[in-house]
Amino acid sequence: MSKYVLAEYLKEQLNGRRINAAVFHTFNFDSEFFENYLLPLFLPDIPFGDNKIQNTILWKKFQHDLPPITVYCDFHAKAQKGIHLNYLVRPIDVQKLDGFKPCYHPKHSFILLEGNELLIITGSNNLTEAGWCSNLEGINFFKLKNKVNFPQQFKDKFKFFNRDIRKTYFNENFQDNDSISIADNLIDRFFRSQGYTDETKTMYFDTRLKPEKYLQNFKSFIEYIKIHLNESEPFEKVEVISPYFSKEMSIFNKLREVTKCDDISLSIPFENTDVVALDKALFEEVKSKGFHWKSITALKETKGYRFNHAKIYQFVGRESVFTVVGSVNFTNMAWKGVKNGGNYESAILHVNPKEDFKSLLESCSLENLTFTGHREEENISDLREDSFKLNFVLDWSLQTLEIQNDDEFNQKGKIEFKNSSSIQINISKTVKLSEEQIRSLSNNPILKVKPSGKDYYFYYYPIHKNIEAKPLPEHLNLNDAELLQLWLDLDTTKNNATTLRIIDSFIDRITDEAGDIKDDELKSTNSTLNVMATHLSGLIKLQKRLFKTDKTISEKNSTIKLKDYYLFTNNVDTISGYRNLIAKMYNDGKLNGGFYWLLLNIIDLFFYKSLNDLDFENNLDYIKLQDIRKHLKSDIKKIKEEIVEGNLTEKHLKWTLKMLWDDIK
């Protein structure tokens, strides 16, 4: 067994190669970790860092470079944080059976690389910082490639798993490729290849219902190993590593019964140094029945406490050692199978020669242990309810929310917002969102649904449409010096160096030496220039860069992308970000009203009005253009009414515009 930090190992395996698609299956899902620390590995040329604000700005600029990505997670285990990038999250709610609420618990990562090679990571690791960086996890790593390493039976297990998930929980037929999950379609196409190679002794298992009698739960899987792979002989030695254990003796007895083994060792479920997450009475009873409590050997090599989240079973047989690595905790819900109301679990069986056996556990002193009581598996609450079957589509450009209610008679309730009116979900409909609701969702794009007459909430990720129009979280803003410097440097750089330098200076301004945010600087819009000419110079420089007429074909294609970004994307360095900045400066009394009016007119005349006669090769969204101009004209009119008084008349304003037009044109 090899040891490494999983996130670093993945980076090493990617080795700068382009990723064509990725599909993840997890119990817990932390979108903040995923977007700030894992997805940046997919774009190695972009210098993402540990600063979330910097990453947010960079993602707005480069999010369209992401490949198709889909994440499956347990509906109730996802973090209450929205997703800010253009990928698909499909939560799965396993329905109650006989009063028990199971979990969706497999942990698989399928990453399809250029050259048609598939990386598979499967084991105990959730899509969280702990799962990929800090916990002790047990994982399996495979590389599949047609005609190189492509055992048919092994790879087909994953193919059928993926298809079963889509059919069972999303009513999809893989043959039609009608899924909105493009990533799933690409992974399925990879699995359809037929350049088979020799089979291996590695075997995939999960606890979902199967037509055959065998292998419907974890006990039957152990039975299968003993009968078919160990000639029905008892196992000589058994080791169990698990972070969570059952509350009572039945599963311990079940393990001894199925293995016929008298030498069974169990990892102590530490939750800190010498602190055990079990009832002391159960711990002592298990020990009195002849089981051996031990510590995990790998943990002694770590300074300080490190949480074990691995789920590993080792069975030493007559001639082989059978190692099972996966998501299966030593609990009743993990063992009993989906058919009987248990969790959806998965694992990989490795078969190796007996002489290769290495114990993963070692004896330790049991004298100084303290006990905190039983710890619930994955901190799962027994109060979870079957969720409503709802889908939401959030169109950032039209600022609408489409509600898809599959059972209008039984699914009644409302979406609640902190500082805005609620939205009823009783019928399928499309609603126009208010400015307050858009602001709330831009900060955290997750929908909080309260079922009628209940005191609990369900949380939903909306599907993002036109995500490039999604506003940044409202507290992010460059000052005018930083923003205009970006525009002034447009013609002097052929790469991202200048942009990154300015963003770095922004990060330095708003954080202290410890890296913590300085609220006063973050909210500040003070101009460090205070020179009108610099604003005009920056705008003119950007206008000439976007509307330059003497271009080669490649320059024209590049300019189309630039126009789409600077004119229609909401980011700190785009026209939209500039409008947000100068509006706040004006409202805070830090920008002269007449100059603010002039800047808005320049934006309208020299950027958006000029688009009417341009050929954008159908890339221009004219509905979006008209909406932008409508709001611009409304703001211009409002400001004009505020500043026209005394000696300043409309004639003066018109004359100013004419002089500026003649000068720039």
N, C-alpha and C positions, 0 to 999 in steps of 0.2 A: 504494500500500500504506500502511495506517495502522499506527501504533505505539502500543501500550498494554500495561499489565499486565493479563493476561487475567482474573484474579480481580476486579480493580476494574472492568473493562469489563463483566463479567457483572452485577455489582451495579448498574451504571448502567443496563443494559438491562432488568433486572428491575424497577427503579424502584418497589419496594414491592409489586408485584403478587403475588397468590397463585399458587403453583405447584400444578398438579393432578397431575403425575407427572413423573418423570425417569428416563432410562435412559442409562447410561454404558458405553462400551467403551474399554478401556485395556490396555496391556501391563503396566507397573508399576502397582501399587495400594498406596497408603499410607493405611490406615484412620485413623490418627491425624491426618494432615493433613485428610483428607476430613471427619472429624467435628468438628474444631476450627476449621477455617478456610474450608471450602467450604459445608458444610451450614448453618452459621449464616446464610449469605446467604439461605437459604430461609425463615427466620423473622426478618424485619427488626425486628420489634417487641420482640424479646428481646435485651437488651444483652450478647451474647456478647463476649468479649474475647480477648486473647492468652494469658491464664492458663488452662492446661489443667485445673487443679483446679476453678476457678470454672466452666468450661464443663461439666465432668463433673457437677457439682451441678445446674446449670441444665438440662442435658439430661434428667436423671432426672425433673425436674419438668415439662418441656415436650416430651418425646420423642413423645408421642401427637399432637402438632400437625404432625409430619412428613407430607408426602404420600407415596404409594407410590414407592419408589425401588429400582431394580435396577442392579447393577454387574457387568459382565462383564470378566474380566481373564485374563491368562495364568496358568495354574496355578502355574508355577515362579517367576513374577516378582513375586508378591504379597509384601508385607512380612510378617514373622512376628509380626504383631500382630493380635489378634482384633478383631472389631467389637462395639461396646458399645451400638449403637442398633438400632431395629427397621426395618432395611432388608435387602434380599436381595443377597448376593454369589454369583455363579455363575462360578467359575474354569473355564477351558477348557484342556484338554490336547490339543494337536495331536499325533497319534501319529507315531512314527518311520517313515521311509520310506527304504529302502536305507541304513540306518545313520545317517541325518541326523535330528536332532530339531528340527523347525520351531517357530516361535513364533506365538502369537496376537498380532498386532501392530497392528490398526486402533485408531484413537483417535477416537471419536465421542461427543458429548454431545447428547442429545435432551431438551429441557426444555419441557414443555407448560404454558403459562400459562393463567390464566383468560381467557375471551374466545376460547378455542380458537386460540391462536397458538403455533406451535412454533419455538423457537430451536434451531438446529443449529450446533454448534461441532465442526469436524473438521480434523485436521491431524497434527501431530507431538507434541502435548502429552500426557504421561501424567497420571494422576490422582495427582499428587505435588506437593509444595510447589515443587520446581524447575520442573515442567511448567507450573504456573499462575502462578508469581510471579517466578522469578529467571532461568531459562534464556532464551536467544534461541530462540523457537519460530516455526514457520510454521503459521498456522492459517487456516481459511476460516470465515466466519460468515454464516449465512443465517436469514432470518425467513420462515416459510411460514404462510400463512393462506388458508383456503378462500375462493375468489372474489376474493381480493386479490392474492396472489402464490402461485400453486399450479400451476406447470408440471408436466403429468402425467408425462412421461418422467423428468424429474429426480427428482421426489418418489417415483416408483415404485421407483427404484433403491434408495433407503433402505428402503422398505417391504419389498422382496424380500430385501435384506441382513438385516434384522431377522428376517424369517420363516425365512430359511435357517439362521441361527444357532440358532434355537429348534428347528428340525426336525432339523438335522444333529447337534447336540451334546446336545440334551435330549429328543429324540424327541417333540416337541410338534406338534400340528396347530392352526394358528392359527384355523381355522374353528370349532373346538370351544371356543376360549377356555378351555381346561382348564389353562392354565399357572398355576403358583403365583405367577408374576410379574404382579401386578396392573398394575404400571407398564407392562409390555410390552403388555398388553391394551388399555390406554388409548391408548398411542402408535399401535398398529395401527388402532384405531378412527378416530383422527385421519386416518391415511393413506388410509382407505377413502373419504373424502369425494370428491366429484366436481365441485366448482366450479372447473374447470380454467381457467387463464389461459395466455397465450402462452408458448411454450417459450423458453429462453435458450440461449446458446452454452456454458453451463457443463455439464460432464459428470462423472459419478461413475465411478470405476474401482476394482476390487479384483482380487487375484491368485488368487481361488478358482476351482476347476474350473468351466468353463462348457461348454454343449453345442456352441457354435460354435467354429470353429478360431481365430478372432481373439481377442485380448485375454485370453489365458490366463497371460501373464507380462508383466513390465514392458517387455521388449524389443519384444514384439508390440504393446504400447500405443504406444510411440514410432513403430513402423512404421505403425500405424493413423493417427496424427497426420500423419505425412509423406505417406502415400499418399492419404488421404481428405480431409485438410484443407489440405495444402500442395501438391497437384497432383503428388505424387511427386518434387518438387524437393528437392535437398539443402538443409539448413538453413545459413544464412549465419553464424550464431553460436550457440554453446551455452554455458550456464552451469549448473554443478552445485554446489549447497550441500548438504553432508552432514557429520554429525559422525563417521561411520564409513566406512572404505574397505576394499575387498577387499585381501587379502594379496598378490595377484599381478596380472599385467598383463591377464589375459583379459577382465575386465569393461571395462577402459579401451579395449581394442581393439574390444570389442563395441559400445561407445558410438560410436566413430568409424565403425565399419562401418554401423551402422543409420542414423546421422544424415548420413553422407557429408559431414561438416563438418571443416574444417581449423582452425577457430578455436574451440577448446574451453577454457574456463576452469574451474578447480576450486577450491573453498574449501580453505584449509589447515586440517587438523583440529587446531587448537590445544587443548591441555589446560591451558595456562597461558601467560602472556606469553612469546612466542618459544619455547615448548616444544611440539613437534609429536608427536602420537601416531601415528607411522608409522616403519617401518624406513627409515633414511636411504637405503639402496640402492634401495628401491622409489621413494622420492621423487625421487631423481636419475634413475632410469630413465624414469619418467613424464615428467619435464621434458625428457629427451633425445629423447623421441618427439614433441615439439612441443606437448604440453599446457602450459597456463599455470597455475601455482600462484598464487593471489591471496588477499587477506584480504576479509572481509565488511565492506562499507561501514558497516553499521549498528553494528558493534562499536566503531568508533572514537569513537562518540558516548557510549560508556559509560565511566565512570571505573573503572579497575582491570580485572581479568579477568572475563569473563562467558562461560559455556559456551554454545556454539552446539549446539542440538539440532534445528534446523530441517532439513527435507528438501525442497528446492525445486529444480526443473529448469526452465530457460528455453530455449526453442527459437525463434530468430528466423527466420521464413520469408519467402516472397515478399511477402505483403501483411499478414501477421498475426504476432503474437508469442504463443506458446503457453506458458503457465505452469502447471506441475504442482506442487501443494502437497499434501503428505500425509505418510505414514509410511514411505516407501520410501527406505532408506539406499542408498548406493552400494556394495552388497555382493552377492555371489552369492546368498545365502539370500533377500535381499529381492527380487531380480530374477527368480528362476527359476520362481516360481509354485507353488501348492499341489500341482498335479498332479505336479510333478517333485520333490516333497519340500521345497519352499521355504516361506517364511513366508506367513502370511495377512496381506496388506498392503492398504492402500487409499489413494486419492488423488483429488483434484479437478482437472480441467482447466479453465483459463480461457482464452478466446480473445479477444484485443484487437487493435485496429489496430496495425500495425507502428510507426507514429510514436509510440505510447504506451510503447514499450520504454524501461525504465530499468535500467541495469546494477546488479546487486546486489553486484558484486565490484569491487575496485580493486587495482591493482598495489601491491606492497610490497617492501621489502628482504628478500632471502633470505640475507643474509650472516651474521646472528647467531643463526640457528636452532639449537636442540639437539633431538635426537631420542630419544624414550623407547622406541621400538619399537611394533609394532602393538598397537592396543587392540581387544579383542574387542567386537563389536557389542553394545551395551547391557550389557556385562559378563556376557554369557551363557556359562555353563559348558557344555562339550561332554559333561559327565558326567550330564546330566539324563536321567532314565529315564521311560518311560511310567508314569503314576500308576495306582493302584488306583481302580476306580470304586466309591466309597463315598459314602454320604450319612449325615449325623448330624442328629438333632433333639434339641435340649437344652431340656427343660421345666424352667424355673426354679422353678415353683410346686411341682411334684411331685418336683423334684430327681432327674430321671431323664435318661438318655441313650439314645435309640433309635439303633441301628446298623443301617444298610441296606447289606448286602453283596450286590452283583449277581453275584458269581462266587465262591461260597464255596469251591469246589475249588481255585482258583488264588490267591485273595487271602487270605493268612494273615499274621497279625502281631499287633501289640498297640499300644494307645495308652499312651504313657509320660507319667508325671507326675513332677515334680521331687521332691516329698516325700510321695508316696503310691504305693499299689500300682498296677500296670498293669491294663489292661482288654483282653482278647482281642477281636479283630475277626473271627474265623474264621467266625462265623455271624451271621445277622441276629437281633437280640434287643434287648430293652430292659433296661438295668441301672440299679439304684439307686446314686446317687453318694454317696460318703462326704463328711463335712464338709470334709476336707482337699482333696478333688477339687473340690468346689463353691468353696472358697476360692481354689484355684488358677485355676479358670476365670473367677471374678469379676474376678481381677486381669488375666488375659489370655485371653479366650475363643477359643482356637485349639487344635486337637487335633493332637498330634505322634505320627504313626503310623510305627512301625518295621516294615517287611516282614520276615518270618521269614528268617533266614540272610543278610540284607543289612546293609551298614554305612552306609546312608543313610536319610533320613526323608522322609515326605510330610506336608504340613501342610494341615489342612482347617478351613474355617469351618463350625461347626454352624449349622443353622437355629434361630433363637431362638423359643421358644414361652413365652407368659406372661412376657415380658421385664420387665414392671413389677416382678416378684418377684426380679429379679436383684440380688444384693447389690452395693453399691458396692465398689470396691477397698478392701481391708481397712484401709489406713492412713488413710483419710479419716474424720475425725470433728470435729464442732463440740464446743466445751466446753459445759457445762450453761448457762452464762450466755448464750451466743449462741443456743442452741437454745430455751431458755425465753423469751427476749426475742421470738423469732419468734412464739411462741404468744400471748404477752401482747399483742402488737400486732395480732392477727388482726382485731379489730373496729374498729381505728382507721385502717385503710387500705383503699382501694377498688382498688388496683392493686398492681404488683409492687415498688414502691419500697422498702418496708420489708424485704422478703425480700432484695432485692439489697443493701441497706445492710448487713444483718447478714452476708451472704456476703462482702461486701467487707472487713468487719472481720476475718472469719476468714482471708481471704487475707493481709491485712496482718500478722496474728499469726504465720502460719507461714512467711512469706518475709522475706528480708532486703532491704536497699536495692537490691541488684542483681537482685532478683526470684527468687533461688535459694531452694529450700526449706530451712528449718531443721528438721533431723530431730528435735531434741529437742522442739520445739513441735508438730510434726506428730503425734508419738506421745503427746503429753501429754493427760491427761484430768483434770488438776487442776481442781477447782471454784473459780471465782472468786467464787462467791456464799457457799457454805458456810452457807446458811440453808435449813432444811427448808421453811419457809413459802413460799419462792419456788418450789420444786419443786411444792408442792401448788397454789400459785396458778396456775402455768403449766398444769398438768394440768387444773385446774378450768376455766380459761378456754377451753382447747381442747375440753373435753367439752361445755361449754355452746354453743360455736360449732357443733359437729357435731350435737348432739342437741336443739337449740332447737325447741320445738313450735309456736310461733305464727309460721308462715311463709306467705308467698304462694306461688303455684305456681312462679314463677320462682326463688324462694329455695329451694324444695324440690329443684328440678332441680339447682341449683348445689350444694346440700348433698350430694346423691348423689355428685357428682364429688369433693367434698371428702372424704367418708367413704372413697371408694375410694382416694384418694391417701394420706390420713393413716393409714388403718388397714391397707392392704394393699400399699402400695408401700414398697420399701426405699430410703430416701433419708435424708440427714443431718437433715432437719427433720420426719421422720415418726415415728410411734410405734415402728416397727422400728429407726430410727436411735437413738431415745432409749433403747430397750432395750439396744442394743449399747453405748451410752455408759455407762449405769449399771452394766452387767455388768462392763465393763472397770474402772470406778472401784472396784467392790466387790473384784474380783480383785486390783487393785493396792493394796488396803488404804486407799482414799481415800473410802470410803462405808460408813457404819455398817450392819451386817448387819440390824438390826431395821428401819431406815429403808428399806433395799433391799427387804426382804420386803413392807413396806407399799406401796411404789411399785408392785411387781409386782401386788399385789392390786388396787390402784386401776385399773391398766391392764386387768386381767381383768374386774373388776366393772362399771366405769363406761364402758368402751369396747366390749369384745367381747361380754360377756354380754348387754348391752343390745340387740344386733343381732337376737337370736332372734325378737322379735316385731315387727320393723320391716318395712315394705313397701319393698323395694329395686327394685321393678319388674324383677325377674329379673337385676339387675346384680350381686348378691352371690354370690360363689363360696363356698358353704357348706362344701365340702371344704377350702378354704383356711382358712376360719374355724375349723373343727374342729381342723385341724393347728396353728394358732396357739395355740388354747386348750390343746391337749394339751401343747405345749411350755411354755406359761406355768405350768400346774398342776404340771408336773414340776419346773420351776425353783423355784416357791413351796415345794413339799414339801421339796426339797433344802435350801433356805435355812432353813426352819423347823427342820429336824433339826439344823442347825448352831447356831442361836441359842437354842433352848429348853433352858435349864439354870438351876440355882439358883432364884432367886426368880421368873424369867420362865417362865410356863407357857402352855400353849395357850389357857387361859381368858383370859389377859391379851390375847393376840393377837386372839381373837374379839371381845372387848369393844372393842378399838381399832377394828376394822373396823365394828362396829355403830354406834359413835359417829360415825365418819366418814360412813357411809352415811346416817344420819339427818340429819347436818349438811348434806351436799351435796344430798340428795334433797329 
